[in-house]
Amino acid sequence: MGVKNIQANIDSKLVANQVLGTYEAKEDNMIKYLEIAKGLVSGFKTFSVNQVPRSKNKKADALSKIASTSFAHLSKQVLVEVLDSKSTTGKEVTTVIEEEGPIWMTELVNYLKEGTLPADEKEARKIRLKARQYELMEG
């Protein structure tokens, strides 16, 4: 016994035309799949391919998406780690090495501490804008 005649309904126009020989398979993986399909087709007395639009094949499209989904990566274990102490226990501290004389942040620190700005209008504007990005702590 066995199947002698088969009709394949395919929702991919590209695949249907590649199997029928209307389109040429160019990618290596598609060429391999096409060779396998042609080998399987040769075992039947008659073989036909019908291209069915996806809009008329929604159930089969949904089933194919579910079938191609692998759930092997999902684990049924739930791992819990109990922490004895908080991971954020203290403030982050940066070491500051003071240099003699004015440096790039001298005017910025003066503005944050005392509110004093340089006499030059452009420099004063730069300091006010830059000061928004900083906060003076315990200074």
C-alpha positions as CSV (number, residue, x, y, z in Angstrom):
1,M,0.0,0.0,0.0
2,G,1.3,3.5,0.7
3,V,0.7,6.9,-0.7
4,K,1.0,7.2,-4.5
5,N,-0.5,10.6,-5.2
6,I,0.1,13.7,-3.1
7,Q,-1.0,17.4,-3.3
8,A,1.0,19.9,-1.2
9,N,-0.5,23.2,-0.2
10,I,2.2,25.8,0.5
11,D,1.7,29.3,1.7
12,S,5.1,30.5,0.5
13,K,5.1,31.6,-3.1
14,L,8.9,31.4,-3.2
15,V,9.0,27.8,-2.0
16,A,6.1,26.7,-4.2
17,N,7.8,28.1,-7.3
18,Q,11.2,26.7,-6.3
19,V,9.7,23.2,-6.0
20,L,7.9,23.6,-9.3
21,G,11.1,24.8,-11.0
22,T,9.8,28.2,-11.9
23,Y,12.2,30.0,-9.5
24,E,15.9,29.0,-8.8
25,A,17.1,28.4,-5.3
26,K,20.1,30.6,-4.6
27,E,20.9,30.3,-0.9
28,D,22.8,27.2,0.2
29,N,20.3,26.1,2.8
30,M,17.4,26.5,0.4
31,I,19.3,24.5,-2.2
32,K,19.7,21.6,0.3
33,Y,16.0,21.7,1.3
34,L,15.0,21.7,-2.4
35,E,17.2,18.6,-3.1
36,I,15.5,16.8,-0.2
37,A,12.1,17.8,-1.4
38,K,12.9,16.6,-5.0
39,G,14.1,13.3,-3.6
40,L,10.9,12.8,-1.7
41,V,8.7,13.8,-4.7
42,S,10.3,11.1,-6.8
43,G,8.8,8.5,-4.6
44,F,5.2,9.4,-5.6
45,K,3.3,8.5,-8.8
46,T,1.8,12.1,-9.0
47,F,2.8,15.2,-7.1
48,S,1.3,18.7,-7.3
49,V,1.9,21.9,-5.5
50,N,-0.7,24.6,-4.8
51,Q,0.3,28.0,-3.5
52,V,-2.3,29.1,-0.9
53,P,-2.3,32.7,0.2
54,R,-1.5,33.1,3.9
55,S,-4.7,35.1,4.4
56,K,-6.6,31.9,3.5
57,N,-4.3,29.6,5.5
58,K,-4.2,31.2,9.0
59,K,-4.7,28.0,11.0
60,A,-1.9,26.2,9.3
61,D,0.3,29.3,9.5
62,A,-0.3,29.4,13.3
63,L,0.4,25.7,13.7
64,S,3.7,25.9,11.7
65,K,4.9,28.7,14.0
66,I,4.1,26.7,17.1
67,A,5.7,23.6,15.6
68,S,8.9,25.5,14.8
69,T,9.2,26.9,18.3
70,S,11.6,25.1,20.5
71,F,10.8,24.9,24.2
72,A,14.0,22.9,25.1
73,H,15.7,26.0,26.5
74,L,13.0,26.5,29.2
75,S,13.8,25.2,32.6
76,K,11.2,24.0,35.1
77,Q,13.5,24.9,38.0
78,V,13.3,28.2,39.9
79,L,16.6,29.1,41.5
80,V,16.5,31.5,44.5
81,E,19.5,33.1,46.1
82,V,19.0,34.6,49.6
83,L,21.2,37.6,50.3
84,D,22.3,38.1,53.9
85,S,23.0,41.8,53.5
86,K,22.1,44.6,51.1
87,S,24.3,45.1,48.2
88,T,24.1,48.9,48.5
89,T,25.5,49.5,52.0
90,G,27.3,52.8,51.7
91,K,28.0,55.8,49.5
92,E,30.4,55.6,46.6
93,V,33.5,57.6,47.4
94,T,35.9,59.0,44.9
95,T,39.4,59.9,46.0
96,V,40.3,63.5,45.3
97,I,43.9,64.7,45.1
98,E,44.3,68.4,45.5
99,E,46.8,70.2,43.3
100,E,48.3,73.6,44.0
101,G,46.7,76.6,42.1
102,P,43.5,76.8,40.1
103,I,42.5,73.7,38.1
104,W,39.6,73.1,35.7
105,M,37.0,72.7,38.5
106,T,38.1,75.6,40.8
107,E,35.5,78.1,39.4
108,L,32.9,75.3,39.4
109,V,33.5,74.5,43.1
110,N,33.5,78.2,44.0
111,Y,30.1,78.6,42.3
112,L,28.7,75.5,44.0
113,K,30.1,76.5,47.5
114,E,29.7,80.3,47.5
115,G,27.7,81.2,44.4
116,T,30.5,83.3,42.9
117,L,30.9,83.5,39.1
118,P,33.7,84.8,36.9
119,A,33.3,88.4,35.6
120,D,33.3,87.2,32.0
121,E,29.7,86.7,30.9
122,K,30.5,83.7,28.6
123,E,32.6,81.9,31.3
124,A,29.9,82.6,33.9
125,R,27.2,81.0,31.6
126,K,29.4,77.9,31.0
127,I,29.9,77.5,34.8
128,R,26.1,77.8,35.5
129,L,25.4,75.2,32.8
130,K,28.1,72.8,34.0
131,A,27.0,73.2,37.6
132,R,23.7,71.5,36.8
133,Q,25.6,68.2,36.3
134,Y,27.3,68.3,39.7
135,E,26.4,68.2,43.4
136,L,28.8,69.3,46.1
137,M,28.7,66.8,49.0
138,E,30.2,67.5,52.4
139,G,32.3,70.3,50.9
